[in-house]
Amino acid sequence: MSKKQDTYYFNNFIECTQYACQAARLLEETVQNFDAENLNSYFEKMHEIEHQADLKKHELTETLVKAFITPIEREDIVQVSHNIDNLVDKIEDVLIRIYFNRVTTIRPDALVLVQIITKCCDEVLMLMKQFAEFKHSKQIKEHIIKINSLEEEADKLYIRCMYDLHDSTADPLEVIAWRDIYTYLEKCADAAEHIADIAEIVIMKNT
């Protein structure tokens, strides 16, 4: 798939995933060095990342509408693009919930979940870098398996986080706030796994 019109889509996937990685690292920085007084500035940075990712997605959509031939089926291109965008959105959603729930301190297990999300994004990026050569790449399956494993790890940690939250927190408002945040962190891992699942389906359909 060396033709310019073919590689465009795969390059766009890579660029959009890089925004997901930026968003994950910004979220990790936010919770690791948490400062409630300065949270709004992190929120603005996150929104700008999400906005740039949206522009890249729209650029792909406009190109796809005009395309006569595509390297993989149009609906598959749309699905991959949509789910990468969804990953960026879900990461932003976590920060939004930290912001409007007026969180003043970060629970340590939340940082561990965020670090798993960062690893998920890194694996998705490596997957997308191999995606154009899915018929020949020997590493692409390894990245799909790694993303699935990280999602399972996030699921287990999510359950433990929720259990500990209800076991150790008496304030019902704090419980509600953190249930919301943990749930959206888990959704980030799900979003990464959805990208891997679609990639696997595309590979099966085209090999």
Secondary structure, 3 states (H helix, E strand, C coil): CCCHHHHHHHHHHHHHHHHHHHHHHHHHHHHHCCCHHHHHHHHHHHHHHHHHHHHHHHHHHHHHHHCCCCCCCHHHHHHHHHHHHHHHHHHHHHHHHHHHCCCCCCCHHHHHHHHHHHHHHHHHHHHHHHHCCCCCCCCHHHHHHHHHHHHHHHHHHHHHHHHHHHHHCCCHHHHHHHHHHHHHHHHHHHHHHHHHHHHHHHHHHHC
